[in-house]
Amino acid sequence: MVNKFEKKPQRPVGRWSKWQIWIVASVVVAAVTSIVWWGSPTSVDPADADVVVYKSSACSCCGRWVEHLQDNGLVVSVQNVRNTQLAQSQLGVPEELRACHTAVVGRYWVEGHVPADVIRRLIGEKPDDIRGIAVPGMPMGSPGMEGAKPVEYEVLAYETAGTTRVYATRQGRAVPGTSESED
């Protein structure tokens, strides 16, 4: 007969049960995943940056565009996000101009693979009639999208009146070691 009042053997102090180990491991994995997924602290405080970029950590062309900006002397703060649509909506970027990454430069938004010299022009001119500039799509040869067959592309300005106009035109660049005539 089993005695209900008999003491059960106690686990020695300092030993973890499989259940406790599983809980601690789950919390650690969740914390690490959150840091990686939602973005880790950047090396540049957004308040000190020329450009604050919202991008997916998985997007390689976005990373190359950030490198292009840094190589051209702009101070960049990167905010890795799961989805750029929230930032785009909050900034008022029209859907037809949206690309894979969004940036904020002063009071302007910058969408897509805009060259650093065009961003510097925007910063220098400080136009009152422009809300942002964009390179719609992902034109081959734009910064971060260098390739074998670069194309000429336009940087569009989105005006406060809700219209777009060409702000700049650029010829794309080929990746070193490739030929524009390759098929």
C-alpha positions in Angstrom: 0.0 0.0 0.0 1.2 3.5 -0.9 1.4 5.9 1.9 0.2 9.4 0.7 2.1 11.1 3.5 5.5 9.7 2.8 8.1 12.2 1.8 9.3 12.1 -1.8 13.0 12.2 -2.4 14.2 15.7 -3.0 16.3 16.6 -6.0 19.8 17.7 -4.9 20.4 21.5 -4.9 22.2 22.7 -8.0 20.8 20.1 -10.4 18.6 21.2 -13.2 15.7 19.1 -14.4 15.3 18.5 -18.2 12.2 20.8 -18.0 14.2 23.7 -16.5 16.9 23.3 -19.0 14.4 23.3 -21.8 12.7 26.5 -20.5 16.1 28.4 -20.1 17.2 27.2 -23.6 13.9 28.4 -25.1 14.2 31.8 -23.5 17.8 32.2 -24.7 16.9 31.2 -28.3 13.9 33.6 -28.2 16.1 36.4 -27.0 18.8 35.8 -29.7 16.2 35.4 -32.4 14.5 38.7 -31.4 17.7 40.6 -31.5 18.6 39.2 -35.0 15.0 39.4 -36.4 14.0 42.8 -35.1 17.4 44.5 -35.5 20.3 44.8 -33.2 21.7 48.1 -32.0 23.5 49.9 -34.7 27.1 51.3 -34.5 25.7 54.7 -35.4 23.0 56.4 -33.4 20.2 57.4 -35.8 20.4 61.0 -34.3 24.0 61.2 -35.5 23.5 59.7 -38.9 23.1 61.5 -42.3 20.9 58.6 -43.5 18.8 56.2 -41.5 18.1 53.0 -43.5 15.2 50.6 -42.9 15.9 47.3 -44.6 15.7 43.5 -44.2 18.8 41.9 -42.8 18.4 39.2 -45.5 18.6 41.6 -48.5 22.1 41.6 -50.0 21.5 44.5 -52.5 20.3 46.7 -49.6 23.6 46.0 -47.8 25.6 46.8 -50.9 23.6 50.1 -51.2 24.5 51.0 -47.6 28.2 50.3 -48.4 27.9 52.6 -51.4 26.6 55.4 -49.2 29.3 54.8 -46.6 32.0 54.6 -49.3 30.8 58.1 -50.5 31.2 59.6 -47.1 27.6 59.5 -45.7 27.1 58.4 -42.1 24.5 55.6 -42.1 22.5 54.1 -39.3 20.9 50.7 -40.3 17.6 49.6 -38.8 17.0 46.0 -39.8 13.2 45.4 -39.9 11.1 42.4 -40.8 9.1 44.4 -43.3 9.7 47.9 -44.8 6.0 48.5 -45.6 5.4 50.1 -42.1 8.2 52.6 -42.6 7.1 53.3 -46.1 3.5 53.9 -45.1 4.4 56.1 -42.1 6.7 58.2 -44.4 4.0 58.5 -47.1 6.0 56.7 -49.9 3.5 56.0 -52.7 3.2 52.3 -53.6 4.3 52.8 -57.2 7.7 54.2 -55.9 8.4 51.6 -53.2 11.5 49.4 -53.4 13.3 46.9 -51.1 14.7 49.5 -48.7 13.7 53.0 -47.4 15.8 55.7 -45.9 15.3 59.0 -44.1 17.5 61.9 -44.8 16.6 64.9 -42.8 12.9 65.7 -43.6 13.0 63.6 -46.8 12.5 59.9 -47.6 14.8 58.1 -50.0 13.4 55.0 -51.6 15.4 52.3 -53.4 18.9 52.4 -55.1 19.4 56.2 -55.2 23.1 57.2 -55.8 24.9 59.0 -53.0 25.6 62.0 -55.1 21.9 62.5 -55.7 21.2 62.3 -51.9 24.0 64.9 -51.3 22.3 67.1 -53.9 19.0 66.8 -52.1 20.6 67.6 -48.7 22.3 70.6 -50.3 19.3 72.0 -52.2 16.7 71.4 -49.4 13.8 71.8 -51.8 10.5 72.8 -50.1 8.4 71.2 -52.8 9.8 67.6 -52.5 8.8 65.0 -49.9 11.2 62.3 -51.2 13.2 60.8 -54.0 13.1 57.3 -55.4 14.6 54.8 -57.9 11.5 52.6 -58.5 12.2 48.9 -59.1 15.8 47.6 -59.1 17.5 48.9 -62.2 20.6 47.0 -63.2 23.7 49.1 -62.5 22.2 51.3 -59.8 24.2 51.3 -56.5 23.9 47.9 -54.9 22.6 46.4 -58.2 25.7 46.6 -60.3 25.7 43.9 -63.0 26.8 42.9 -66.5 24.2 44.9 -68.4 23.8 48.3 -66.7 20.9 50.5 -67.8 20.2 54.2 -67.7 17.7 54.9 -65.0 15.8 57.9 -63.5 15.7 59.2 -59.9 12.2 60.5 -59.4 11.2 63.3 -57.0 7.8 63.0 -55.3 6.5 66.5 -54.8 4.3 67.8 -52.0 1.5 68.3 -54.6 1.5 64.5 -55.1 3.1 64.5 -58.5 6.4 63.0 -59.6 9.1 64.4 -61.8 12.6 63.4 -62.9 15.1 64.7 -60.4 18.2 63.0 -62.0 19.2 60.5 -64.6 22.1 58.2 -64.2 23.9 55.5 -66.2 24.2 52.3 -64.3 27.6 50.7 -63.6 28.9 47.3 -64.5 30.5 44.9 -62.0 34.3 45.0 -62.5 35.3 42.1 -64.7 32.1 41.9 -66.7 31.3 43.2 -70.1 28.2 45.2 -71.1 27.9 43.1 -74.2 27.7 39.7 -72.5 24.6 37.7 -73.0 
